[in-house]
Amino acid sequence: MALKSITVTKGPAASGKTFGFRFGPKRPGNSSAGKIEVGEDPVKIDLQSQQATRANLEGQISDLIVRKYLQKVSAEELTETVQRGGK
């Protein structure tokens, strides 16, 4: 069963303040189209948009989690972050 969305943070193998990757083509006038940047704060990524489905974004994110560039955030961790006043 395909996920609807996934929440991730930057993983231990990622360098810098954010980890960015492109999953789709740039669009004229919008260089950030098809690009995702993830830092220390949890980022929820929609996996069911037309562009995400076409680019197999779920598979790409799964690979980046295995390679430790991203970390999946559990529901419990997300609740704790919100309770601490995070995003």
TAZI-V64876 format. One record per residue. N is the residue number from 1. RES is the residue in three letters. SS is DSSP state (H for helix, E for strand, - for the rest). PHI is phi in radians with two decimals (none if undefined). OMEGA is omega as a letter, one per 30 degrees, with the letter a starting at -180 (* if undefined). Layout:
N/RES/SS/PHI/OMEGA + N/RES/SS/PHI/OMEGA
This chain:
1/MET/-/none/a + 2/ALA/-/-1.35/l + 3/LEU/-/-1.33/l + 4/LYS/-/-1.45/l + 5/SER/E/-2.72/l + 6/ILE/E/-2.52/l + 7/THR/E/-1.94/a + 8/VAL/E/-2.37/l + 9/THR/E/-2.26/l + 10/LYS/E/-1.12/a + 11/GLY/-/-1.59/a + 12/PRO/-/-1.17/l + 13/ALA/-/-1.46/a + 14/ALA/-/-1.44/l + 15/SER/-/-1.73/l + 16/GLY/-/1.46/a + 17/LYS/-/-1.31/l + 18/THR/-/-2.32/l + 19/PHE/E/-2.02/a + 20/GLY/E/-2.06/l + 21/PHE/E/-2.59/a + 22/ARG/E/-1.83/l + 23/PHE/-/-2.02/l + 24/GLY/-/-2.63/a + 25/PRO/-/-1.27/l + 26/LYS/-/-1.17/l + 27/ARG/E/-2.00/l + 28/PRO/-/-0.96/l + 29/GLY/-/1.43/l + 30/ASN/E/-2.50/a + 31/SER/-/-1.23/l + 32/SER/-/-1.61/l + 33/ALA/-/-1.09/l + 34/GLY/-/1.31/a + 35/LYS/E/-2.14/l + 36/ILE/E/-2.20/l + 37/GLU/E/-2.12/a + 38/VAL/E/-2.26/l + 39/GLY/-/-2.11/a + 40/GLU/-/-1.27/l + 41/ASP/-/-1.41/l + 42/PRO/-/-1.04/l + 43/VAL/E/-2.15/l + 44/LYS/E/-1.59/a + 45/ILE/E/-2.00/l + 46/ASP/E/-1.31/a + 47/LEU/-/-1.81/a + 48/GLN/-/-1.97/l + 49/SER/-/-1.17/a + 50/GLN/H/-1.05/a + 51/GLN/H/-1.14/l + 52/ALA/H/-1.13/l + 53/THR/H/-1.15/a + 54/ARG/H/-1.09/a + 55/ALA/-/-1.58/a + 56/ASN/-/0.90/a + 57/LEU/H/-1.05/l + 58/GLU/H/-1.04/l + 59/GLY/H/-1.14/l + 60/GLN/H/-1.12/l + 61/ILE/H/-1.16/l + 62/SER/H/-1.01/l + 63/ASP/H/-1.10/l + 64/LEU/H/-1.19/l + 65/ILE/H/-1.22/l + 66/VAL/H/-1.05/a + 67/ARG/-/-1.43/l + 68/LYS/-/1.20/l + 69/TYR/-/-1.44/l + 70/LEU/E/-2.25/l + 71/GLN/E/-2.19/l + 72/LYS/E/-1.33/l + 73/VAL/-/-1.77/l + 74/SER/-/-1.35/l + 75/ALA/H/-1.06/l + 76/GLU/H/-1.14/l + 77/GLU/H/-1.12/l + 78/LEU/H/-1.14/l + 79/THR/H/-1.08/l + 80/GLU/H/-1.10/l + 81/THR/H/-1.09/a + 82/VAL/H/-1.13/a + 83/GLN/H/-1.14/l + 84/ARG/-/-1.38/l + 85/GLY/-/1.68/l + 86/GLY/-/-1.34/a + 87/LYS/-/-1.49/*
